[in-house]
Each structure stands twice: as C-alpha cells, then as structure tokens.
C-alpha cells in the first residue's frame, strides 16, 4: 500500500488505518462530523480574512456559495445577500 501522507511514519499510518477500520459506524460518523466542522471553521476563518468588513450573514452566505454553489446558495438565502 502506498503512503497516504508523506509526513507520517509508515508504521504510524498503518496503525491509524487499522484503528479507522476497527471503529464502529457511530465513531466513524462522529469523526466525519468533526472533520466537517473543522473544514467549515477553516473556511469561515479564510472568508473573514478575505472580507474583514463582511457581516456574519454575508460570511454565512459566502460559505454557502463555497459549499453549495451560486445557484443553490441563492435559492437557500433568497438571493438577498451580496456576493
């Protein structure tokens, strides 16, 4: 098997994969939820950095555009927020 991460020792990576495989479905879903929350937080942090004067509503809309695309974000938010 090829390495997933070039900065992780192969033995530690093998252990990590083994632990993922042994995790029950609830644990796997919790890990996925945590990863999604982290990704959203990082995306919002980046948006705040790029648009320091944007309101929270504008930032949530911009995040929706990133996650859903323009068309669906406009449907969800009613197209009432500036891009």
Secondary structure, 3 states (H helix, E strand, C coil): CCCCCCCCCHHHHHHHHHHHHHCCHHHHHHHHHHHHHHHHHHHHHHHHHHCCCCCHHHHHHHHHHHHHCHHHHHHHHCCCCCC
